[in-house]
Amino acid sequence: MKRLLYLLAIVIITISCEQSQLLKSDAEVMQVKGIYIYVYATPKMEFDYLGNVKNNLGEQLNIATEGKKKFGDLLEGVISTGAQNADFRKVLDNMIKLTKQQYRDADGIVFPENLSQGWAIKFRDN
């Protein structure tokens, strides 16, 4: 009987140790301004797709060059917009802002390919 209990204890310990091992893909997801951010990743929790969110570079260029007629002014607007797009945090903040405007119930954004387009998602209540 003692052997059976000892064997059962070893099996339980082995199973619990296997379940607690971390994988290289395990991570804590950051929440920025109330929105969970998934870059080249998807949540493990079930979610509903709310829609696409796009950060259109063409629109940014139009805004940056609006009212400018001289070539130097136009060039400055284009360069400043390119520099802003190179800044990860500014692009991310803009995408969060767009997501909150377009999908008020969104819990997160999934960026499957780049930061100029993502999916707004809402987690399911289990």
Secondary structure, DSSP 8 states (H G I E B T S, - for coil): -HHHHHHHHHHHHHHHHHHT---TT-----EETTEEEEES---SS-EEEEEEEE--HHHHHHHHHTT--SHHHHHHHHHHHHHHHH-HHHHHHHHHHHHHHH-TT--EEEEEEETTEEEEEEE---
